[in-house]
């Protein structure tokens, strides 16, 4: 809905632009082709979000993975990653998963079976690393 879209964009900009002090085009054309996964709290506030989209014939990615400050450290991020992986299994079975993760959270993805590939690089003023995961059947 329009209301959900607003709350998603608000959380993303509040985190990736304001909190992380990065100036970049946060909303992009990938939003139009993505599957959007999110969790609301009891008050209807979006507290976790990610988007998933294909990047090629045999690959899929996800990004803009975010939890609001009020739920960080409470397991919501782990639940979100489980939802992401389930959505990939359902909508993009047998595709290799490739993501560009912020270096500071690579351990979060390693716990879910991702491994690093290549060297760190700067994306939108922040250190990132490519991470990959086997195909989910």
For each residue, the residues with C-beta under 8 A, 3 or more apart:
1: 4 5
2: 5 6
3: 6 7
4: 1 7 8 38 46
5: 1 2 8 9
6: 2 3 9 10
7: 3 4 10 11 40 44 45 46
8: 4 5 11 12 36 38 46 49
9: 5 6 12 13 26 27
10: 6 7 13 14 46
11: 7 8 14 15 46 47 49 66 68
12: 8 9 15 16 17 26 27 49 64 66
13: 9 10 16 17 18 26
14: 10 11 17 18 19
15: 11 12 18 19 20 66 68
16: 12 13 19 20 22 24 26 64 66
17: 12 13 14 20 22 23 24 26
18: 13 14 15 21
19: 14 15 16 69
20: 15 16 17 126
21: 18
22: 16 17 124 125 126
23: 17 125
24: 16 17 124 125
25: 28
26: 9 12 13 16 17
27: 9 12 31
28: 25 31
29: 32 33
30: 33 34 51 53 63
31: 27 28 34 36 51
32: 29
33: 29 30 53 54
34: 30 31 51 52 53
35: 51 52 53 87 91
36: 8 31 49 50 51
37: 49 50 51 52 80 83 84 87
38: 4 8 46 48 49 50
39: 46 47 48 49 76 79 80 83
40: 7 44 45 46 47
41: 44 45 47 71
42:
43:
44: 7 40 41
45: 7 40 41 68
46: 4 7 8 10 11 38 39 40 49 68
47: 11 39 40 41 67 68 70 71 76
48: 38 39 66 67 68 71 76 77 79 80
49: 8 11 12 36 37 38 39 46 64 65 66 80
50: 36 37 38 62 63 64 65 66 80 83 84
51: 30 31 34 35 36 37 62 63 64
52: 34 35 37 60 61 62 84 87 88 91 92
53: 30 33 34 35 60 61 62
54: 33 59 60 61 92 95
55: 59 60 61 98
56: 59
57:
58: 95 96
59: 54 55 56 95 96 97 98
60: 52 53 54 55 88 92 95 96 97 98
61: 52 53 54 55 97 98 99 100
62: 50 51 52 53 65 84 88 97 99
63: 30 50 51 99 100
64: 12 16 49 50 51
65: 49 50 62 77 80 81 84
66: 11 12 15 16 48 49 50
67: 47 48 71 72 76 77 80
68: 11 15 45 46 47 48 71 72
69: 19 72
70: 47
71: 41 47 48 67 68 74 76
72: 67 68 69 76 77
73:
74: 71
75: 78 79
76: 39 47 48 67 71 72 79 80
77: 48 65 67 72 80 81 108
78: 75 81 82 111
79: 39 48 75 76 82 83
80: 37 39 48 49 50 65 67 76 77 83 84
81: 65 77 78 84 85 108 109 112
82: 78 79 85 86
83: 37 39 50 79 80 86 87
84: 37 50 52 62 65 80 81 87 88
85: 81 82 88 89 112 136
86: 82 83 89 90
87: 35 37 52 83 84 90 91
88: 52 60 62 84 85 91 92 93 95 97 136
89: 85 86 92 93 136 137
90: 86 87 93
91: 35 52 87 88
92: 52 54 60 88 89 95
93: 88 89 90 135 136 137
94: 135 136 137
95: 54 58 59 60 88 92 135 136
96: 58 59 60 132 133 134 135
97: 59 60 61 62 88 114 132 133 134 135 136
98: 55 59 60 61 130 131 132
99: 61 62 63 109 114 130 131 132 133
100: 61 63 123 128 129 130 131
101: 105 106 108 109 114 128 129 130 131
102: 105 106 126 127 128
103: 106 120 127 128 129
104: 127
105: 101 102 108 109
106: 101 102 103 109 110 114 116 129 131
107: 110 111
108: 77 81 101 105 111 112
109: 81 99 101 105 106 112 114 131
110: 106 107 113 114 115 116 131
111: 78 107 108
112: 81 85 108 109 133
113: 110 133 134
114: 97 99 101 106 109 110 131 132 133
115: 110 131 132 133
116: 106 110 129 130 131
117: 129 130 131 132
118: 121 129 130
119: 129
120: 103 127 128 129
121: 118 127 128 129 130
122: 125 126 127 128
123: 100 126 128
124: 22 24
125: 22 23 24 122
126: 20 22 102 122 123
127: 102 103 104 120 121 122
128: 100 101 102 103 120 121 122 123
129: 100 101 103 106 116 117 118 119 120 121
130: 98 99 100 101 116 117 118 121
131: 98 99 100 101 106 109 110 114 115 116 117
132: 96 97 98 99 114 115 117
133: 96 97 99 112 113 114 115 136
134: 96 97 113
135: 93 94 95 96 97
136: 85 88 89 93 94 95 97 133
137: 89 93 94
